[in-house]
Amino acid sequence: MSLLSAKDLTIKFGGLTAVSDFNLDIDENEIVGLIGPNGAGKTTVFNMLTGVYQPTDGYIEILGRKVINLKPHELAKKHIARTFQNIRLFKHMSVLDNVKISFSYLDKYNFWQCILRMPKYYREEKFMDENAERLLKIFGLLDKKDELAMNLPYGQQRKLEIVRALATEPKVLLLDEPAAGMNPQETLNLMELIKWVRDEFKISILLIEHDMKLVMGICERLVVLDHGQMIAKGSPQEIKKNPKVISAYLGEEVKI
């Protein structure tokens, strides 16, 4: 049984069909790449899978159960998390608070328990502090916990976004162009980080990325979109030789 499945997902904006009949299955502990030209509909697919957009037709299944019209925070409770192409940290909050806010999907203390500083308030705050600090330590950011997120270098901001997503304990993590704006060395480090996250946290990863060296180097399967339609799927070796993909996107056979 797949962790996350897209079944004939279609979305229309007015008279424009942005994505048509998109199908995808993500299984346990795999890394899948979603690639294609700019404007192909990749981020639109992400937005449907994470509840930002509701599909016009088709549906999503999580562990074989159909989910319809769920909002992003409801899907987070079902262990689907994402990062964004444009970093969306709370820039004027501390690094620690950026991670702690991810625990808002849990049933914590209520308004009066907070105002009156009742025992449950302190227990829950301690739980969030300890778990946020544990994740920050894993990613080498613990010493930055009191800094504002906006003051972190670009690569560390990308890391913090991944930490924040992992705080929701996802089974599937969606990464939207995680290497955007990175230099070659940062991209190499990111490749190792993504593989390590998959293995360490026992999760599956779906990523959008234009850096073909990264995609071909870490993905077990690739799905290719063009003008909102899937034109190919398969292993990196199959995709890099696919005539449709070469014509629509790659331009020439990719050397791994």
Secondary structure in CASP SS format (residue, H / E / C, confidence):
PFRMAT SS
TARGET T0000
AUTHOR 0000-0000-0000
METHOD secondary structure of the structure
MODEL  1
M C 1.00
S C 1.00
L C 1.00
L E 1.00
S E 1.00
A E 1.00
K E 1.00
D E 1.00
L E 1.00
T E 1.00
I E 1.00
K E 1.00
F E 1.00
G C 1.00
G C 1.00
L E 1.00
T E 1.00
A E 1.00
V E 1.00
S E 1.00
D E 1.00
F E 1.00
N E 1.00
L E 1.00
D E 1.00
I E 1.00
D C 1.00
E C 1.00
N C 1.00
E C 1.00
I E 1.00
V E 1.00
G E 1.00
L E 1.00
I E 1.00
G C 1.00
P C 1.00
N C 1.00
G C 1.00
A C 1.00
G C 1.00
K H 1.00
T H 1.00
T H 1.00
V H 1.00
F H 1.00
N H 1.00
M H 1.00
L H 1.00
T C 1.00
G C 1.00
V C 1.00
Y C 1.00
Q C 1.00
P C 1.00
T C 1.00
D E 1.00
G E 1.00
Y E 1.00
I E 1.00
E E 1.00
I E 1.00
L C 1.00
G C 1.00
R E 1.00
K E 1.00
V E 1.00
I C 1.00
N C 1.00
L C 1.00
K C 1.00
P H 1.00
H H 1.00
E H 1.00
L H 1.00
A H 1.00
K H 1.00
K C 1.00
H C 1.00
I E 1.00
A E 1.00
R E 1.00
T C 1.00
F C 1.00
Q C 1.00
N C 1.00
I C 1.00
R C 1.00
L C 1.00
F C 1.00
K C 1.00
H C 1.00
M C 1.00
S E 1.00
V H 1.00
L H 1.00
D H 1.00
N H 1.00
V H 1.00
K H 1.00
I H 1.00
S H 1.00
F H 1.00
S H 1.00
Y H 1.00
L C 1.00
D C 1.00
K C 1.00
Y C 1.00
N C 1.00
F H 1.00
W H 1.00
Q H 1.00
C H 1.00
I H 1.00
L C 1.00
R C 1.00
M C 1.00
P H 1.00
K H 1.00
Y H 1.00
Y H 1.00
R H 1.00
E H 1.00
E H 1.00
K H 1.00
F H 1.00
M H 1.00
D H 1.00
E H 1.00
N H 1.00
A H 1.00
E H 1.00
R H 1.00
L H 1.00
L H 1.00
K H 1.00
I H 1.00
F C 1.00
G C 1.00
L C 1.00
L H 1.00
D H 1.00
K H 1.00
K C 1.00
D C 1.00
E C 1.00
L E 1.00
A H 1.00
M H 1.00
N H 1.00
L C 1.00
P C 1.00
Y H 1.00
G H 1.00
Q H 1.00
Q H 1.00
R H 1.00
K H 1.00
L H 1.00
E H 1.00
I H 1.00
V H 1.00
R H 1.00
A H 1.00
L H 1.00
A C 1.00
T C 1.00
E C 1.00
P C 1.00
K C 1.00
V E 1.00
L E 1.00
L E 1.00
L E 1.00
D E 1.00
E C 1.00
P C 1.00
A C 1.00
A C 1.00
G C 1.00
M C 1.00
N C 1.00
P H 1.00
Q H 1.00
E H 1.00
T H 1.00
L H 1.00
N H 1.00
L H 1.00
M H 1.00
E H 1.00
L H 1.00
I H 1.00
K H 1.00
W H 1.00
V H 1.00
R H 1.00
D H 1.00
E H 1.00
F H 1.00
K C 1.00
I C 1.00
S E 1.00
I E 1.00
L E 1.00
L E 1.00
I E 1.00
E C 1.00
H C 1.00
D C 1.00
M H 1.00
K H 1.00
L H 1.00
V H 1.00
M H 1.00
G H 1.00
I H 1.00
C C 1.00
E C 1.00
R E 1.00
L E 1.00
V E 1.00
V E 1.00
L E 1.00
D E 1.00
H C 1.00
G C 1.00
Q E 1.00
M E 1.00
I E 1.00
A E 1.00
K E 1.00
G E 1.00
S C 1.00
P H 1.00
Q H 1.00
E H 1.00
I H 1.00
K C 1.00
K C 1.00
N C 1.00
P H 1.00
K H 1.00
V H 1.00
I H 1.00
S H 1.00
A H 1.00
Y H 1.00
L H 1.00
G C 1.00
E C 1.00
E C 1.00
V C 1.00
K C 1.00
I C 1.00
END
